Amino acid sequence: MTESEVIIEFAKKEKRLTVLFAVSFAMFGVTLLFNVVTETYINPTIPFLIGFGFIFYGLYNYRCPNCNHLPAPLGGSGIQISPKECGTCGVKLR
Ligand SMILES: [Zn+2]
């Protein structure tokens, strides 16, 4: 995979993660609004759990296209959001 292919591929993953985040928050927000506006009550735990699943799925797929590792901060653990380069293999991600 060339450097520009890696950047394009990673941008797709990043976009998907952003969409999943947005959908999760929107779903939670709509449920709260729905509970206030209508007589029907939806337990907010349900969209919260679904949203959590979406975000988890998004983060699970948020990997370096080159080495397939989660983009961790250099020498650290956890996930780095919007990394400039992969902390594992050093490939440019943007
Ligand atoms: Zn990598």
PDB file of the backbone (N, CA, C, O) and the ligand in Angstrom, with CONECT records:
HET     ZN  A 101       1
ATOM      1  N   MET A   1       0.851  -1.206   0.000  1.00  0.00           N
ATOM      2  CA  MET A   1       0.000   0.000   0.000  1.00  0.00           C
ATOM      3  C   MET A   1       0.881   1.247   0.000  1.00  0.00           C
ATOM      4  O   MET A   1       1.793   1.368   0.818  1.00  0.00           O
ATOM      5  N   THR A   2       0.608   2.169  -0.913  1.00  0.00           N
ATOM      6  CA  THR A   2       1.424   3.380  -0.967  1.00  0.00           C
ATOM      7  C   THR A   2       0.990   4.362   0.132  1.00  0.00           C
ATOM      8  O   THR A   2      -0.052   4.191   0.765  1.00  0.00           O
ATOM      9  N   GLU A   3       1.816   5.387   0.338  1.00  0.00           N
ATOM     10  CA  GLU A   3       1.544   6.360   1.391  1.00  0.00           C
ATOM     11  C   GLU A   3       0.192   7.048   1.182  1.00  0.00           C
ATOM     12  O   GLU A   3      -0.567   7.222   2.135  1.00  0.00           O
ATOM     13  N   SER A   4      -0.115   7.442  -0.073  1.00  0.00           N
ATOM     14  CA  SER A   4      -1.372   8.144  -0.316  1.00  0.00           C
ATOM     15  C   SER A   4      -2.569   7.205  -0.158  1.00  0.00           C
ATOM     16  O   SER A   4      -3.637   7.640   0.273  1.00  0.00           O
ATOM     17  N   GLU A   5      -2.407   5.945  -0.495  1.00  0.00           N
ATOM     18  CA  GLU A   5      -3.486   4.959  -0.289  1.00  0.00           C
ATOM     19  C   GLU A   5      -3.795   4.793   1.191  1.00  0.00           C
ATOM     20  O   GLU A   5      -4.955   4.688   1.591  1.00  0.00           O
ATOM     21  N   VAL A   6      -2.732   4.771   2.001  1.00  0.00           N
ATOM     22  CA  VAL A   6      -2.902   4.643   3.458  1.00  0.00           C
ATOM     23  C   VAL A   6      -3.675   5.846   3.986  1.00  0.00           C
ATOM     24  O   VAL A   6      -4.581   5.693   4.806  1.00  0.00           O
ATOM     25  N   ILE A   7      -3.320   7.043   3.517  1.00  0.00           N
ATOM     26  CA  ILE A   7      -3.980   8.271   3.969  1.00  0.00           C
ATOM     27  C   ILE A   7      -5.464   8.261   3.575  1.00  0.00           C
ATOM     28  O   ILE A   7      -6.322   8.619   4.382  1.00  0.00           O
ATOM     29  N   ILE A   8      -5.763   7.852   2.339  1.00  0.00           N
ATOM     30  CA  ILE A   8      -7.154   7.791   1.873  1.00  0.00           C
ATOM     31  C   ILE A   8      -7.947   6.767   2.700  1.00  0.00           C
ATOM     32  O   ILE A   8      -9.064   7.033   3.143  1.00  0.00           O
ATOM     33  N   GLU A   9      -7.342   5.607   2.891  1.00  0.00           N
ATOM     34  CA  GLU A   9      -7.995   4.521   3.636  1.00  0.00           C
ATOM     35  C   GLU A   9      -8.272   4.949   5.076  1.00  0.00           C
ATOM     36  O   GLU A   9      -9.339   4.670   5.622  1.00  0.00           O
ATOM     37  N   PHE A  10      -7.292   5.633   5.687  1.00  0.00           N
ATOM     38  CA  PHE A  10      -7.457   6.053   7.076  1.00  0.00           C
ATOM     39  C   PHE A  10      -8.516   7.152   7.191  1.00  0.00           C
ATOM     40  O   PHE A  10      -9.259   7.205   8.171  1.00  0.00           O
ATOM     41  N   ALA A  11      -8.580   8.030   6.180  1.00  0.00           N
ATOM     42  CA  ALA A  11      -9.586   9.099   6.181  1.00  0.00           C
ATOM     43  C   ALA A  11     -10.994   8.499   6.165  1.00  0.00           C
ATOM     44  O   ALA A  11     -11.899   9.022   6.815  1.00  0.00           O
ATOM     45  N   LYS A  12     -11.178   7.408   5.429  1.00  0.00           N
ATOM     46  CA  LYS A  12     -12.479   6.714   5.385  1.00  0.00           C
ATOM     47  C   LYS A  12     -12.857   6.187   6.767  1.00  0.00           C
ATOM     48  O   LYS A  12     -13.997   6.338   7.206  1.00  0.00           O
ATOM     49  N   LYS A  13     -11.903   5.575   7.440  1.00  0.00           N
ATOM     50  CA  LYS A  13     -12.147   5.023   8.776  1.00  0.00           C
ATOM     51  C   LYS A  13     -12.500   6.140   9.754  1.00  0.00           C
ATOM     52  O   LYS A  13     -13.396   5.998  10.586  1.00  0.00           O
ATOM     53  N   GLU A  14     -11.776   7.253   9.635  1.00  0.00           N
ATOM     54  CA  GLU A  14     -11.995   8.384  10.515  1.00  0.00           C
ATOM     55  C   GLU A  14     -13.395   8.973  10.304  1.00  0.00           C
ATOM     56  O   GLU A  14     -14.084   9.338  11.256  1.00  0.00           O
ATOM     57  N   LYS A  15     -13.797   9.055   9.022  1.00  0.00           N
ATOM     58  CA  LYS A  15     -15.114   9.583   8.675  1.00  0.00           C
ATOM     59  C   LYS A  15     -16.209   8.671   9.253  1.00  0.00           C
ATOM     60  O   LYS A  15     -17.203   9.147   9.802  1.00  0.00           O
ATOM     61  N   ARG A  16     -16.007   7.368   9.119  1.00  0.00           N
ATOM     62  CA  ARG A  16     -16.978   6.406   9.635  1.00  0.00           C
ATOM     63  C   ARG A  16     -17.112   6.538  11.157  1.00  0.00           C
ATOM     64  O   ARG A  16     -18.214   6.483  11.703  1.00  0.00           O
ATOM     65  N   LEU A  17     -15.972   6.712  11.824  1.00  0.00           N
ATOM     66  CA  LEU A  17     -16.001   6.873  13.282  1.00  0.00           C
ATOM     67  C   LEU A  17     -16.770   8.142  13.663  1.00  0.00           C
ATOM     68  O   LEU A  17     -17.557   8.133  14.610  1.00  0.00           O
ATOM     69  N   THR A  18     -16.541   9.227  12.928  1.00  0.00           N
ATOM     70  CA  THR A  18     -17.238  10.489  13.186  1.00  0.00           C
ATOM     71  C   THR A  18     -18.751  10.304  13.008  1.00  0.00           C
ATOM     72  O   THR A  18     -19.542  10.776  13.825  1.00  0.00           O
ATOM     73  N   VAL A  19     -19.145   9.609  11.925  1.00  0.00           N
ATOM     74  CA  VAL A  19     -20.564   9.358  11.660  1.00  0.00           C
ATOM     75  C   VAL A  19     -21.175   8.528  12.796  1.00  0.00           C
ATOM     76  O   VAL A  19     -22.271   8.829  13.266  1.00  0.00           O
ATOM     77  N   LEU A  20     -20.472   7.497  13.228  1.00  0.00           N
ATOM     78  CA  LEU A  20     -20.971   6.638  14.301  1.00  0.00           C
ATOM     79  C   LEU A  20     -21.154   7.426  15.596  1.00  0.00           C
ATOM     80  O   LEU A  20     -22.131   7.236  16.320  1.00  0.00           O
ATOM     81  N   PHE A  21     -20.193   8.318  15.875  1.00  0.00           N
ATOM     82  CA  PHE A  21     -20.297   9.177  17.055  1.00  0.00           C
ATOM     83  C   PHE A  21     -21.531  10.069  16.945  1.00  0.00           C
ATOM     84  O   PHE A  21     -22.318  10.180  17.885  1.00  0.00           O
ATOM     85  N   ALA A  22     -21.686  10.702  15.782  1.00  0.00           N
ATOM     86  CA  ALA A  22     -22.801  11.625  15.554  1.00  0.00           C
ATOM     87  C   ALA A  22     -24.137  10.898  15.683  1.00  0.00           C
ATOM     88  O   ALA A  22     -25.059  11.392  16.332  1.00  0.00           O
ATOM     89  N   VAL A  23     -24.236   9.722  15.061  1.00  0.00           N
ATOM     90  CA  VAL A  23     -25.477   8.945  15.101  1.00  0.00           C
ATOM     91  C   VAL A  23     -25.798   8.542  16.544  1.00  0.00           C
ATOM     92  O   VAL A  23     -26.951   8.611  16.969  1.00  0.00           O
ATOM     93  N   SER A  24     -24.791   8.128  17.282  1.00  0.00           N
ATOM     94  CA  SER A  24     -25.000   7.705  18.670  1.00  0.00           C
ATOM     95  C   SER A  24     -25.531   8.840  19.527  1.00  0.00           C
ATOM     96  O   SER A  24     -26.488   8.667  20.282  1.00  0.00           O
ATOM     97  N   PHE A  25     -24.901  10.009  19.403  1.00  0.00           N
ATOM     98  CA  PHE A  25     -25.337  11.154  20.192  1.00  0.00           C
ATOM     99  C   PHE A  25     -26.722  11.615  19.771  1.00  0.00           C
ATOM    100  O   PHE A  25     -27.556  11.965  20.606  1.00  0.00           O
ATOM    101  N   ALA A  26     -26.960  11.611  18.447  1.00  0.00           N
ATOM    102  CA  ALA A  26     -28.260  12.033  17.929  1.00  0.00           C
ATOM    103  C   ALA A  26     -29.359  11.110  18.454  1.00  0.00           C
ATOM    104  O   ALA A  26     -30.423  11.566  18.871  1.00  0.00           O
ATOM    105  N   MET A  27     -29.086   9.820  18.427  1.00  0.00           N
ATOM    106  CA  MET A  27     -30.071   8.829  18.879  1.00  0.00           C
ATOM    107  C   MET A  27     -30.421   9.047  20.358  1.00  0.00           C
ATOM    108  O   MET A  27     -31.586   8.992  20.751  1.00  0.00           O
ATOM    109  N   PHE A  28     -29.399   9.292  21.151  1.00  0.00           N
ATOM    110  CA  PHE A  28     -29.583   9.531  22.581  1.00  0.00           C
ATOM    111  C   PHE A  28     -30.371  10.821  22.794  1.00  0.00           C
ATOM    112  O   PHE A  28     -31.297  10.871  23.604  1.00  0.00           O
ATOM    113  N   GLY A  29     -29.993  11.856  22.059  1.00  0.00           N
ATOM    114  CA  GLY A  29     -30.666  13.148  22.155  1.00  0.00           C
ATOM    115  C   GLY A  29     -32.125  13.071  21.745  1.00  0.00           C
ATOM    116  O   GLY A  29     -32.998  13.629  22.411  1.00  0.00           O
ATOM    117  N   VAL A  30     -32.386  12.371  20.637  1.00  0.00           N
ATOM    118  CA  VAL A  30     -33.761  12.235  20.137  1.00  0.00           C
ATOM    119  C   VAL A  30     -34.618  11.492  21.162  1.00  0.00           C
ATOM    120  O   VAL A  30     -35.781  11.840  21.364  1.00  0.00           O
ATOM    121  N   THR A  31     -34.058  10.487  21.801  1.00  0.00           N
ATOM    122  CA  THR A  31     -34.803   9.734  22.811  1.00  0.00           C
ATOM    123  C   THR A  31     -35.190  10.623  23.989  1.00  0.00           C
ATOM    124  O   THR A  31     -36.322  10.577  24.469  1.00  0.00           O
ATOM    125  N   LEU A  32     -34.239  11.428  24.446  1.00  0.00           N
ATOM    126  CA  LEU A  32     -34.520  12.330  25.570  1.00  0.00           C
ATOM    127  C   LEU A  32     -35.612  13.330  25.191  1.00  0.00           C
ATOM    128  O   LEU A  32     -36.523  13.616  25.968  1.00  0.00           O
ATOM    129  N   LEU A  33     -35.486  13.853  23.964  1.00  0.00           N
ATOM    130  CA  LEU A  33     -36.465  14.811  23.454  1.00  0.00           C
ATOM    131  C   LEU A  33     -37.840  14.146  23.330  1.00  0.00           C
ATOM    132  O   LEU A  33     -38.862  14.726  23.695  1.00  0.00           O
ATOM    133  N   PHE A  34     -37.840  12.939  22.816  1.00  0.00           N
ATOM    134  CA  PHE A  34     -39.060  12.150  22.628  1.00  0.00           C
ATOM    135  C   PHE A  34     -39.768  11.953  23.977  1.00  0.00           C
ATOM    136  O   PHE A  34     -40.992  12.055  24.066  1.00  0.00           O
ATOM    137  N   ASN A  35     -38.995  11.676  25.006  1.00  0.00           N
ATOM    138  CA  ASN A  35     -39.555  11.468  26.347  1.00  0.00           C
ATOM    139  C   ASN A  35     -40.178  12.752  26.899  1.00  0.00           C
ATOM    140  O   ASN A  35     -41.167  12.699  27.629  1.00  0.00           O
ATOM    141  N   VAL A  36     -39.608  13.888  26.556  1.00  0.00           N
ATOM    142  CA  VAL A  36     -40.110  15.160  27.056  1.00  0.00           C
ATOM    143  C   VAL A  36     -41.368  15.573  26.280  1.00  0.00           C
ATOM    144  O   VAL A  36     -42.355  16.015  26.868  1.00  0.00           O
ATOM    145  N   VAL A  37     -41.316  15.422  24.959  1.00  0.00           N
ATOM    146  CA  VAL A  37     -42.372  15.927  24.089  1.00  0.00           C
ATOM    147  C   VAL A  37     -43.605  15.013  24.060  1.00  0.00           C
ATOM    148  O   VAL A  37     -44.735  15.501  24.044  1.00  0.00           O
ATOM    149  N   THR A  38     -43.399  13.734  24.053  1.00  0.00           N
ATOM    150  CA  THR A  38     -44.532  12.806  23.930  1.00  0.00           C
ATOM    151  C   THR A  38     -44.865  12.129  25.255  1.00  0.00           C
ATOM    152  O   THR A  38     -44.133  12.252  26.237  1.00  0.00           O
ATOM    153  N   GLU A  39     -45.974  11.421  25.259  1.00  0.00           N
ATOM    154  CA  GLU A  39     -46.431  10.705  26.455  1.00  0.00           C
ATOM    155  C   GLU A  39     -45.661   9.397  26.647  1.00  0.00           C
ATOM    156  O   GLU A  39     -45.556   8.862  27.750  1.00  0.00           O
ATOM    157  N   THR A  40     -45.133   8.912  25.537  1.00  0.00           N
ATOM    158  CA  THR A  40     -44.433   7.630  25.574  1.00  0.00           C
ATOM    159  C   THR A  40     -43.068   7.810  26.237  1.00  0.00           C
ATOM    160  O   THR A  40     -42.405   8.831  26.055  1.00  0.00           O
ATOM    161  N   TYR A  41     -42.669   6.820  26.994  1.00  0.00           N
ATOM    162  CA  TYR A  41     -41.361   6.872  27.629  1.00  0.00           C
ATOM    163  C   TYR A  41     -40.463   5.770  27.077  1.00  0.00           C
ATOM    164  O   TYR A  41     -40.812   4.590  27.110  1.00  0.00           O
ATOM    165  N   ILE A  42     -39.314   6.171  26.576  1.00  0.00           N
ATOM    166  CA  ILE A  42     -38.322   5.193  26.137  1.00  0.00           C
ATOM    167  C   ILE A  42     -37.174   5.265  27.131  1.00  0.00           C
ATOM    168  O   ILE A  42     -36.651   6.342  27.420  1.00  0.00           O
ATOM    169  N   ASN A  43     -36.801   4.143  27.632  1.00  0.00           N
ATOM    170  CA  ASN A  43     -35.680   4.100  28.569  1.00  0.00           C
ATOM    171  C   ASN A  43     -34.397   4.560  27.849  1.00  0.00           C
ATOM    172  O   ASN A  43     -33.974   3.916  26.889  1.00  0.00           O
ATOM    173  N   PRO A  44     -33.774   5.661  28.297  1.00  0.00           N
ATOM    174  CA  PRO A  44     -32.584   6.174  27.585  1.00  0.00           C
ATOM    175  C   PRO A  44     -31.396   5.218  27.635  1.00  0.00           C
ATOM    176  O   PRO A  44     -30.417   5.399  26.910  1.00  0.00           O
ATOM    177  N   THR A  45     -31.484   4.216  28.480  1.00  0.00           N
ATOM    178  CA  THR A  45     -30.394   3.236  28.540  1.00  0.00           C
ATOM    179  C   THR A  45     -30.267   2.482  27.216  1.00  0.00           C
ATOM    180  O   THR A  45     -29.172   2.100  26.804  1.00  0.00           O
ATOM    181  N   ILE A  46     -31.425   2.274  26.553  1.00  0.00           N
ATOM    182  CA  ILE A  46     -31.424   1.505  25.306  1.00  0.00           C
ATOM    183  C   ILE A  46     -30.611   2.218  24.214  1.00  0.00           C
ATOM    184  O   ILE A  46     -29.675   1.621  23.680  1.00  0.00           O
ATOM    185  N   PRO A  47     -30.938   3.490  23.857  1.00  0.00           N
ATOM    186  CA  PRO A  47     -30.085   4.147  22.846  1.00  0.00           C
ATOM    187  C   PRO A  47     -28.660   4.339  23.325  1.00  0.00           C
ATOM    188  O   PRO A  47     -27.726   4.350  22.523  1.00  0.00           O
ATOM    189  N   PHE A  48     -28.490   4.491  24.636  1.00  0.00           N
ATOM    190  CA  PHE A  48     -27.145   4.653  25.184  1.00  0.00           C
ATOM    191  C   PHE A  48     -26.301   3.399  24.900  1.00  0.00           C
ATOM    192  O   PHE A  48     -25.147   3.492  24.481  1.00  0.00           O
ATOM    193  N   LEU A  49     -26.902   2.235  25.139  1.00  0.00           N
ATOM    194  CA  LEU A  49     -26.179   0.980  24.924  1.00  0.00           C
ATOM    195  C   LEU A  49     -25.918   0.736  23.439  1.00  0.00           C
ATOM    196  O   LEU A  49     -24.842   0.278  23.057  1.00  0.00           O
ATOM    197  N   ILE A  50     -26.920   1.049  22.599  1.00  0.00           N
ATOM    198  CA  ILE A  50     -26.752   0.889  21.153  1.00  0.00           C
ATOM    199  C   ILE A  50     -25.639   1.824  20.674  1.00  0.00           C
ATOM    200  O   ILE A  50     -24.766   1.432  19.899  1.00  0.00           O
ATOM    201  N   GLY A  51     -25.695   3.084  21.160  1.00  0.00           N
ATOM    202  CA  GLY A  51     -24.675   4.071  20.805  1.00  0.00           C
ATOM    203  C   GLY A  51     -23.292   3.627  21.248  1.00  0.00           C
ATOM    204  O   GLY A  51     -22.308   3.807  20.531  1.00  0.00           O
ATOM    205  N   PHE A  52     -23.231   3.052  22.426  1.00  0.00           N
ATOM    206  CA  PHE A  52     -21.967   2.558  22.956  1.00  0.00           C
ATOM    207  C   PHE A  52     -21.414   1.455  22.043  1.00  0.00           C
ATOM    208  O   PHE A  52     -20.215   1.393  21.772  1.00  0.00           O
ATOM    209  N   GLY A  53     -22.323   0.589  21.579  1.00  0.00           N
ATOM    210  CA  GLY A  53     -21.945  -0.473  20.648  1.00  0.00           C
ATOM    211  C   GLY A  53     -21.398   0.089  19.348  1.00  0.00           C
ATOM    212  O   GLY A  53     -20.392  -0.395  18.830  1.00  0.00           O
ATOM    213  N   PHE A  54     -22.075   1.129  18.810  1.00  0.00           N
ATOM    214  CA  PHE A  54     -21.637   1.797  17.576  1.00  0.00           C
ATOM    215  C   PHE A  54     -20.237   2.369  17.747  1.00  0.00           C
ATOM    216  O   PHE A  54     -19.364   2.164  16.904  1.00  0.00           O
ATOM    217  N   ILE A  55     -20.033   3.093  18.852  1.00  0.00           N
ATOM    218  CA  ILE A  55     -18.747   3.747  19.092  1.00  0.00           C
ATOM    219  C   ILE A  55     -17.646   2.699  19.264  1.00  0.00           C
ATOM    220  O   ILE A  55     -16.529   2.852  18.770  1.00  0.00           O
ATOM    221  N   PHE A  56     -17.999   1.632  19.980  1.00  0.00           N
ATOM    222  CA  PHE A  56     -17.038   0.555  20.191  1.00  0.00           C
ATOM    223  C   PHE A  56     -16.632  -0.066  18.855  1.00  0.00           C
ATOM    224  O   PHE A  56     -15.457  -0.335  18.607  1.00  0.00           O
ATOM    225  N   TYR A  57     -17.637  -0.288  18.000  1.00  0.00           N
ATOM    226  CA  TYR A  57     -17.390  -0.838  16.659  1.00  0.00           C
ATOM    227  C   TYR A  57     -16.490   0.105  15.850  1.00  0.00           C
ATOM    228  O   TYR A  57     -15.547  -0.330  15.189  1.00  0.00           O
ATOM    229  N   GLY A  58     -16.804   1.411  15.918  1.00  0.00           N
ATOM    230  CA  GLY A  58     -16.030   2.415  15.194  1.00  0.00           C
ATOM    231  C   GLY A  58     -14.590   2.448  15.656  1.00  0.00           C
ATOM    232  O   GLY A  58     -13.669   2.505  14.842  1.00  0.00           O
ATOM    233  N   LEU A  59     -14.397   2.413  16.971  1.00  0.00           N
ATOM    234  CA  LEU A  59     -13.043   2.458  17.527  1.00  0.00           C
ATOM    235  C   LEU A  59     -12.283   1.173  17.211  1.00  0.00           C
ATOM    236  O   LEU A  59     -11.072   1.191  16.995  1.00  0.00           O
ATOM    237  N   TYR A  60     -13.013   0.058  17.188  1.00  0.00           N
ATOM    238  CA  TYR A  60     -12.383  -1.226  16.892  1.00  0.00           C
ATOM    239  C   TYR A  60     -11.824  -1.225  15.475  1.00  0.00           C
ATOM    240  O   TYR A  60     -10.788  -1.831  15.202  1.00  0.00           O
ATOM    241  N   ASN A  61     -12.535  -0.528  14.567  1.00  0.00           N
ATOM    242  CA  ASN A  61     -12.101  -0.471  13.170  1.00  0.00           C
ATOM    243  C   ASN A  61     -11.189   0.714  12.879  1.00  0.00           C
ATOM    244  O   ASN A  61     -10.714   0.883  11.755  1.00  0.00           O
ATOM    245  N   TYR A  62     -10.947   1.532  13.900  1.00  0.00           N
ATOM    246  CA  TYR A  62     -10.100   2.712  13.748  1.00  0.00           C
ATOM    247  C   TYR A  62      -8.642   2.272  13.866  1.00  0.00           C
ATOM    248  O   TYR A  62      -7.979   2.494  14.879  1.00  0.00           O
ATOM    249  N   ARG A  63      -8.167   1.637  12.789  1.00  0.00           N
ATOM    250  CA  ARG A  63      -6.821   1.074  12.836  1.00  0.00           C
ATOM    251  C   ARG A  63      -5.951   1.623  11.718  1.00  0.00           C
ATOM    252  O   ARG A  63      -6.443   2.104  10.697  1.00  0.00           O
ATOM    253  N   CYS A  64      -4.672   1.541  11.934  1.00  0.00           N
ATOM    254  CA  CYS A  64      -3.720   1.924  10.903  1.00  0.00           C
ATOM    255  C   CYS A  64      -3.878   0.970   9.717  1.00  0.00           C
ATOM    256  O   CYS A  64      -3.781  -0.244   9.896  1.00  0.00           O
ATOM    257  N   PRO A  65      -4.121   1.499   8.495  1.00  0.00           N
ATOM    258  CA  PRO A  65      -4.308   0.605   7.350  1.00  0.00           C
ATOM    259  C   PRO A  65      -3.021  -0.143   6.974  1.00  0.00           C
ATOM    260  O   PRO A  65      -3.067  -1.152   6.270  1.00  0.00           O
ATOM    261  N   ASN A  66      -1.903   0.349   7.438  1.00  0.00           N
ATOM    262  CA  ASN A  66      -0.627  -0.268   7.098  1.00  0.00           C
ATOM    263  C   ASN A  66      -0.276  -1.455   7.988  1.00  0.00           C
ATOM    264  O   ASN A  66       0.059  -2.529   7.488  1.00  0.00           O
ATOM    265  N   CYS A  67      -0.350  -1.268   9.308  1.00  0.00           N
ATOM    266  CA  CYS A  67       0.067  -2.334  10.226  1.00  0.00           C
ATOM    267  C   CYS A  67      -1.096  -2.908  11.023  1.00  0.00           C
ATOM    268  O   CYS A  67      -0.913  -3.850  11.794  1.00  0.00           O
ATOM    269  N   ASN A  68      -2.310  -2.340  10.841  1.00  0.00           N
ATOM    270  CA  ASN A  68      -3.525  -2.838  11.487  1.00  0.00           C
ATOM    271  C   ASN A  68      -3.509  -2.713  13.012  1.00  0.00           C
ATOM    272  O   ASN A  68      -4.205  -3.453  13.707  1.00  0.00           O
ATOM    273  N   HIS A  69      -2.717  -1.778  13.525  1.00  0.00           N
ATOM    274  CA  HIS A  69      -2.721  -1.515  14.964  1.00  0.00           C
ATOM    275  C   HIS A  69      -3.597  -0.303  15.241  1.00  0.00           C
ATOM    276  O   HIS A  69      -3.766   0.555  14.375  1.00  0.00           O
ATOM    277  N   LEU A  70      -4.157  -0.229  16.450  1.00  0.00           N
ATOM    278  CA  LEU A  70      -4.883   0.970  16.851  1.00  0.00           C
ATOM    279  C   LEU A  70      -3.863   2.094  16.950  1.00  0.00           C
ATOM    280  O   LEU A  70      -2.769   1.881  17.472  1.00  0.00           O
ATOM    281  N   PRO A  71      -4.197   3.301  16.455  1.00  0.00           N
ATOM    282  CA  PRO A  71      -3.225   4.393  16.521  1.00  0.00           C
ATOM    283  C   PRO A  71      -3.027   4.884  17.953  1.00  0.00           C
ATOM    284  O   PRO A  71      -3.750   5.764  18.420  1.00  0.00           O
ATOM    285  N   ALA A  72      -2.058   4.320  18.634  1.00  0.00           N
ATOM    286  CA  ALA A  72      -1.753   4.706  20.009  1.00  0.00           C
ATOM    287  C   ALA A  72      -0.763   5.857  19.978  1.00  0.00           C
ATOM    288  O   ALA A  72       0.036   5.971  19.049  1.00  0.00           O
ATOM    289  N   PRO A  73      -0.816   6.713  20.997  1.00  0.00           N
ATOM    290  CA  PRO A  73       0.193   7.772  21.064  1.00  0.00           C
ATOM    291  C   PRO A  73       1.583   7.145  21.222  1.00  0.00           C
ATOM    292  O   PRO A  73       1.736   6.083  21.825  1.00  0.00           O
ATOM    293  N   LEU A  74       2.553   7.804  20.686  1.00  0.00           N
ATOM    294  CA  LEU A  74       3.910   7.258  20.688  1.00  0.00           C
ATOM    295  C   LEU A  74       4.344   6.882  22.108  1.00  0.00           C
ATOM    296  O   LEU A  74       4.368   7.722  23.008  1.00  0.00           O
ATOM    297  N   GLY A  75       4.680   5.626  22.283  1.00  0.00           N
ATOM    298  CA  GLY A  75       5.155   5.143  23.571  1.00  0.00           C
ATOM    299  C   GLY A  75       4.082   5.040  24.634  1.00  0.00           C
ATOM    300  O   GLY A  75       4.381   4.746  25.792  1.00  0.00           O
ATOM    301  N   GLY A  76       2.822   5.282  24.251  1.00  0.00           N
ATOM    302  CA  GLY A  76       1.750   5.223  25.230  1.00  0.00           C
ATOM    303  C   GLY A  76       0.757   4.135  24.915  1.00  0.00           C
ATOM    304  O   GLY A  76       0.931   3.372  23.965  1.00  0.00           O
ATOM    305  N   SER A  77      -0.291   4.065  25.721  1.00  0.00           N
ATOM    306  CA  SER A  77      -1.339   3.109  25.443  1.00  0.00           C
ATOM    307  C   SER A  77      -2.644   3.870  25.219  1.00  0.00           C
ATOM    308  O   SER A  77      -2.708   5.080  25.435  1.00  0.00           O
ATOM    309  N   GLY A  78      -3.664   3.170  24.794  1.00  0.00           N
ATOM    310  CA  GLY A  78      -4.940   3.807  24.503  1.00  0.00           C
ATOM    311  C   GLY A  78      -5.032   4.154  23.031  1.00  0.00           C
ATOM    312  O   GLY A  78      -4.201   3.728  22.230  1.00  0.00           O
ATOM    313  N   ILE A  79      -6.036   4.921  22.682  1.00  0.00           N
ATOM    314  CA  ILE A  79      -6.247   5.275  21.289  1.00  0.00           C
ATOM    315  C   ILE A  79      -6.038   6.766  21.110  1.00  0.00           C
ATOM    316  O   ILE A  79      -6.561   7.578  21.874  1.00  0.00           O
ATOM    317  N   GLN A  80      -5.268   7.117  20.090  1.00  0.00           N
ATOM    318  CA  GLN A  80      -5.086   8.517  19.780  1.00  0.00           C
ATOM    319  C   GLN A  80      -6.058   8.895  18.676  1.00  0.00           C
ATOM    320  O   GLN A  80      -6.067   8.279  17.610  1.00  0.00           O
ATOM    321  N   ILE A  81      -6.876   9.907  18.931  1.00  0.00           N
ATOM    322  CA  ILE A  81      -7.817  10.375  17.916  1.00  0.00           C
ATOM    323  C   ILE A  81      -7.102  11.415  17.056  1.00  0.00           C
ATOM    324  O   ILE A  81      -6.373  12.269  17.560  1.00  0.00           O
ATOM    325  N   SER A  82      -7.330  11.321  15.751  1.00  0.00           N
ATOM    326  CA  SER A  82      -6.706  12.210  14.765  1.00  0.00           C
ATOM    327  C   SER A  82      -5.178  12.228  14.851  1.00  0.00           C
ATOM    328  O   SER A  82      -4.575  13.294  14.971  1.00  0.00           O
ATOM    329  N   PRO A  83      -4.563  11.064  14.792  1.00  0.00           N
ATOM    330  CA  PRO A  83      -3.089  11.046  14.823  1.00  0.00           C
ATOM    331  C   PRO A  83      -2.510  11.475  13.476  1.00  0.00           C
ATOM    332  O   PRO A  83      -3.107  11.229  12.428  1.00  0.00           O
ATOM    333  N   LYS A  84      -1.347  12.116  13.514  1.00  0.00           N
ATOM    334  CA  LYS A  84      -0.678  12.530  12.279  1.00  0.00           C
ATOM    335  C   LYS A  84      -0.009  11.325  11.626  1.00  0.00           C
ATOM    336  O   LYS A  84       0.029  11.190  10.403  1.00  0.00           O
ATOM    337  N   GLU A  85       0.510  10.467  12.476  1.00  0.00           N
ATOM    338  CA  GLU A  85       1.159   9.270  11.959  1.00  0.00           C
ATOM    339  C   GLU A  85       0.934   8.116  12.926  1.00  0.00           C
ATOM    340  O   GLU A  85       0.589   8.319  14.090  1.00  0.00           O
ATOM    341  N   CYS A  86       1.135   6.909  12.427  1.00  0.00           N
ATOM    342  CA  CYS A  86       0.938   5.718  13.240  1.00  0.00           C
ATOM    343  C   CYS A  86       2.058   5.616  14.273  1.00  0.00           C
ATOM    344  O   CYS A  86       3.236   5.716  13.929  1.00  0.00           O
ATOM    345  N   GLY A  87       1.690   5.416  15.542  1.00  0.00           N
ATOM    346  CA  GLY A  87       2.683   5.299  16.601  1.00  0.00           C
ATOM    347  C   GLY A  87       3.417   3.975  16.569  1.00  0.00           C
ATOM    348  O   GLY A  87       4.456   3.820  17.212  1.00  0.00           O
ATOM    349  N   THR A  88       2.878   3.010  15.815  1.00  0.00           N
ATOM    350  CA  THR A  88       3.486   1.674  15.755  1.00  0.00           C
ATOM    351  C   THR A  88       4.454   1.547  14.579  1.00  0.00           C
ATOM    352  O   THR A  88       5.615   1.178  14.760  1.00  0.00           O
ATOM    353  N   CYS A  89       3.967   1.855  13.368  1.00  0.00           N
ATOM    354  CA  CYS A  89       4.831   1.664  12.188  1.00  0.00           C
ATOM    355  C   CYS A  89       5.339   2.979  11.620  1.00  0.00           C
ATOM    356  O   CYS A  89       6.197   2.984  10.737  1.00  0.00           O
ATOM    357  N   GLY A  90       4.810   4.111  12.126  1.00  0.00           N
ATOM    358  CA  GLY A  90       5.324   5.413  11.718  1.00  0.00           C
ATOM    359  C   GLY A  90       4.816   5.939  10.384  1.00  0.00           C
ATOM    360  O   GLY A  90       5.281   6.982   9.924  1.00  0.00           O
ATOM    361  N   VAL A  91       3.856   5.232   9.739  1.00  0.00           N
ATOM    362  CA  VAL A  91       3.336   5.675   8.445  1.00  0.00           C
ATOM    363  C   VAL A  91       2.503   6.937   8.642  1.00  0.00           C
ATOM    364  O   VAL A  91       1.818   7.086   9.654  1.00  0.00           O
ATOM    365  N   LYS A  92       2.566   7.845   7.668  1.00  0.00           N
ATOM    366  CA  LYS A  92       1.753   9.068   7.730  1.00  0.00           C
ATOM    367  C   LYS A  92       0.292   8.714   7.554  1.00  0.00           C
ATOM    368  O   LYS A  92      -0.054   7.959   6.646  1.00  0.00           O
ATOM    369  N   LEU A  93      -0.582   9.251   8.415  1.00  0.00           N
ATOM    370  CA  LEU A  93      -2.010   8.947   8.324  1.00  0.00           C
ATOM    371  C   LEU A  93      -2.829  10.124   7.809  1.00  0.00           C
ATOM    372  O   LEU A  93      -4.027   9.989   7.562  1.00  0.00           O
ATOM    373  N   ARG A  94      -2.184  11.277   7.648  1.00  0.00           N
ATOM    374  CA  ARG A  94      -2.887  12.433   7.070  1.00  0.00           C
ATOM    375  C   ARG A  94      -1.906  13.356   6.365  1.00  0.00           C
ATOM    376  O   ARG A  94      -2.308  14.382   5.817  1.00  0.00           O
TER     377      ARG A  94
HETATM  378 ZN    ZN A 101       0.835   1.542  11.550  1.00  0.00          ZN2+
END
